[in-house]
Amino acid sequence: MSNFDNFDNFDDLSDNLGYQFNESFSDGWESLTQSIKNIYNKTADKLDDELALPVAQKYVNDALQKFVTDNVKSILELRVELHDDWFRLYCTVNAAGIYAEVAGNFSLVHAQLDRNVQRFVFGQLTYTDVLNLRCESFLKLQGVKLAIWFYHSVLKKDPLGVILTYINIARAKEDIIYLDINRWLKKNQKIMSTLHKVQVNYGEVEEDQLILKAQINYRDLLGGSSGEDIIGDDDEPELMQGPIHPVDDATEPSTE
C-alpha cells in the first residue's frame, strides 16, 4: 500500500498530473510542480513514494510532432497508438527518392529521465509492416523490396534498427532500440535543473496513455536552504525556440 493512501485528494492529484500535460508541456509541468509542493508541505517522510504521471496518447503524439516531425525533414509523420503493455508506431518517410509508410509493434522496455540520463528504450515485437511504398524509379522500388525480403526471410531480422542507426535518430542492438532525448533537453537549463529534483524511474504503457513513474529527489531538496522553494518559478521549462537537429547530435546507447 502506498503511503499516499491516507491523502483524501490523492486521486485528484493523480488526475491533475496527467490532465494538464498538454502540447506545450508547460501547463502539465505547472500542475506537477504544484503537486510536489503540496506533498512536500505535508510531510517529507512520504517523499520515497512514487507519483504516477499519466500522459494521454494525444500529448505523446503532440510531443513527437513538435520534437521530431517538425525538425527532421525526411519524416512526414510519426505517431503512436498506445495499448496495454505495447504500442504501435506509425512512420511516414520521404528520403533519397523513397516514400514509405511503415508501422510496427513495440514494448516500452525502460524509461529514465534524471540528471544524468534521459532515455527511452523500446523492444521491437514484430517486423516492420510496409503499408505503402513508392520510389522515384522502378529499379529502386525493386531494390528496396528485395532488401526487405532479404532481411526478413534470410537474416530473420528487421531492417528498422539498422535504418534508425544509419540516419542517427536512435541506436539499435538486436531488437532493442535506444532513443536518447538528451539532445533535445540539454540546452534547456530549467528542465535539466528540475531533473535534479524530480526523476522518472520507469514507464508503463496502458490503453491510450503512457504512465511515467516519478520520484522526488528529496535528499537534494532537503540539502538546500530551508527557506527556498523546492520548485520555483525558474524551474518552469521554456519552450525551445529555433530549429532542433537530432540527427546531428544523437547519443550512444548504454552498454550496460
C-alpha positions in Angstrom: 0.0 0.0 0.0 1.3 3.5 -0.9 2.0 5.9 1.9 -0.2 8.3 -0.1 -3.3 6.2 0.6 -4.2 8.4 3.6 -4.4 11.5 1.5 -8.0 12.2 0.7 -7.1 14.1 -2.5 -4.6 11.6 -3.9 -6.8 10.5 -6.8 -7.4 14.2 -7.7 -3.6 14.7 -7.5 -3.0 11.8 -9.9 -5.7 13.1 -12.3 -4.3 16.6 -12.3 -0.8 15.4 -13.0 -1.9 14.0 -16.4 -4.7 16.2 -17.3 -2.7 19.4 -17.8 0.3 17.7 -19.6 -0.7 19.5 -22.8 1.1 20.1 -26.1 3.1 23.0 -24.8 4.2 20.9 -21.8 4.2 24.0 -19.6 0.7 23.6 -18.1 1.4 20.0 -17.2 4.7 20.9 -15.6 3.0 23.6 -13.5 0.5 21.1 -12.3 3.2 18.6 -11.5 5.4 21.1 -9.6 2.4 22.4 -7.6 1.5 18.9 -6.6 5.1 18.3 -5.5 5.0 21.4 -3.3 1.7 20.3 -1.7 3.1 16.9 -0.9 6.3 18.3 0.5 4.5 20.7 2.7 2.5 17.8 4.3 5.4 15.6 5.2 9.0 15.0 3.9 8.8 11.4 5.2 6.5 10.4 2.3 8.8 11.5 -0.5 10.1 8.0 -1.1 6.7 7.2 -2.7 6.4 7.3 -6.5 4.0 9.5 -8.3 2.1 8.1 -11.3 2.1 10.7 -14.1 -0.4 9.8 -16.8 0.3 11.3 -20.3 -2.5 10.9 -22.7 -1.9 9.5 -26.2 -2.7 12.8 -27.8 0.0 14.5 -25.9 2.6 11.8 -26.7 1.8 12.4 -30.4 1.9 16.1 -29.9 5.4 15.8 -28.5 6.5 13.5 -31.4 5.2 16.1 -33.8 7.0 19.0 -32.1 10.3 17.5 -31.4 10.7 15.0 -34.3 8.4 15.5 -37.2 8.7 19.3 -37.3 12.5 19.1 -37.2 13.5 16.1 -39.3 12.8 16.9 -42.9 12.7 13.3 -44.1 10.0 12.3 -41.5 6.5 13.4 -42.6 4.6 11.7 -39.9 5.3 9.9 -36.6 2.6 8.8 -34.2 1.7 6.0 -31.8 -1.3 4.1 -30.8 -1.0 3.1 -27.1 -2.4 -0.2 -25.8 -2.0 -2.3 -22.6 1.7 -3.2 -22.4 2.5 -2.4 -26.0 2.2 0.3 -28.7 2.1 0.6 -32.4 4.3 3.1 -34.1 3.4 4.6 -37.5 6.0 6.5 -39.5 6.0 8.1 -42.9 9.3 9.0 -44.5 10.3 10.6 -47.8 14.1 10.4 -48.4 16.5 9.6 -51.2 13.7 9.2 -53.6 11.8 6.7 -51.4 8.4 7.4 -50.0 7.3 4.8 -47.4 4.6 4.4 -44.8 5.5 1.8 -42.2 4.3 0.5 -38.9 5.5 -1.8 -36.2 4.6 -3.1 -32.7 6.8 -2.3 -29.7 7.0 -2.6 -26.0 8.4 0.0 -23.6 11.4 -1.7 -22.0 12.7 1.2 -19.9 12.2 4.9 -19.4 14.7 7.0 -17.4 14.7 10.8 -17.0 17.1 12.1 -14.4 20.1 14.4 -14.1 22.4 12.0 -15.9 20.3 10.1 -18.4 17.2 11.0 -20.5 16.3 7.8 -22.4 13.5 5.6 -23.7 14.3 2.0 -24.6 11.9 0.1 -26.8 11.6 -3.6 -27.7 10.5 -4.5 -31.2 7.8 -7.1 -31.1 7.0 -7.5 -34.8 8.7 -7.0 -38.1 8.0 -3.6 -39.7 4.9 -3.6 -41.9 5.3 -1.7 -45.1 1.9 -0.1 -45.7 2.8 2.0 -48.7 5.9 2.2 -50.8 6.8 4.4 -53.7 10.1 5.1 -55.3 11.4 7.5 -58.0 12.3 4.6 -60.2 11.1 1.1 -60.8 14.7 -0.2 -60.3 14.9 1.4 -56.8 11.5 0.1 -55.9 12.5 -3.5 -56.7 15.8 -3.0 -54.8 14.0 -1.8 -51.7 11.6 -4.7 -51.8 14.5 -7.1 -52.3 16.3 -5.7 -49.3 13.3 -6.0 -47.1 12.7 -9.6 -48.2 16.4 -10.4 -47.6 16.3 -9.1 -44.0 13.0 -10.8 -43.1 13.4 -14.1 -44.9 17.2 -14.7 -44.9 18.6 -12.8 -42.0 15.5 -13.3 -39.9 15.8 -9.7 -38.7 14.1 -6.4 -39.3 15.9 -3.5 -41.0 14.3 -0.8 -38.9 17.0 -0.7 -36.3 19.7 -0.6 -39.0 17.9 2.3 -40.7 17.5 4.3 -37.4 21.1 3.8 -36.6 22.2 4.8 -40.0 20.3 8.1 -40.0 21.4 8.7 -36.5 17.9 9.0 -34.9 18.4 6.2 -32.4 20.6 3.2 -31.7 19.7 -0.4 -32.0 21.1 -3.6 -30.6 19.2 -6.7 -31.9 15.5 -6.0 -31.2 16.2 -3.2 -28.7 16.1 0.4 -29.7 17.6 3.2 -27.6 16.3 6.7 -28.0 18.3 9.3 -26.1 16.5 12.6 -25.8 19.3 14.5 -24.0 20.0 16.2 -27.4 16.7 18.0 -27.0 16.8 18.7 -23.3 20.5 19.5 -22.5 20.2 23.2 -23.6 17.1 23.8 -21.5 18.6 24.6 -18.1 15.2 24.8 -16.4 14.2 21.3 -17.4 17.7 19.9 -16.5 17.6 21.7 -13.2 14.2 20.2 -12.4 15.5 16.7 -13.2 17.8 17.2 -10.2 14.6 17.5 -8.1 12.2 15.0 -9.8 13.2 12.0 -11.8 11.3 9.4 -13.8 12.4 5.8 -12.9 10.4 3.8 -15.4 7.2 3.9 -17.5 4.3 1.7 -18.4 2.1 1.7 -21.5 -1.7 1.5 -20.9 -4.6 1.9 -23.2 -4.5 5.4 -24.7 -1.9 6.6 -22.2 1.7 6.4 -21.1 2.2 6.2 -17.3 5.5 7.7 -16.1 6.6 6.7 -12.6 8.3 9.8 -11.0 10.0 10.2 -7.7 11.1 13.3 -5.8 14.8 13.6 -5.1 14.1 14.6 -1.5 17.7 14.4 -0.4 18.7 17.2 -2.8 15.7 19.2 -1.7 16.4 18.9 2.0 20.1 19.7 1.3 19.1 23.2 0.1 18.1 26.2 2.0 15.2 25.6 4.3 13.6 28.8 3.1 14.0 28.0 -0.5 11.1 26.8 -2.6 11.7 23.2 -3.7 10.3 24.1 -7.2 10.5 27.7 -8.0 9.4 29.9 -10.9 12.8 29.4 -12.5 12.1 25.7 -12.9 9.2 26.2 -15.3 10.5 25.0 -18.6 10.7 27.3 -21.6 9.6 26.0 -24.9 12.7 25.5 -27.1 12.9 28.1 -29.9 14.5 27.7 -33.2 15.5 24.5 -35.1 16.3 21.3 -33.4 18.7 18.9 -35.2 18.5 15.4 -33.6 20.4 13.8 -36.5 23.4 16.0 -35.7 23.6 15.1 -32.0 22.5 11.5 -31.2 23.7 9.8 -28.1 25.2 6.4 -27.9 23.1 3.8 -26.1 24.2 2.4 -22.8 26.4 -0.6 -23.0 25.1 -1.9 -19.7 
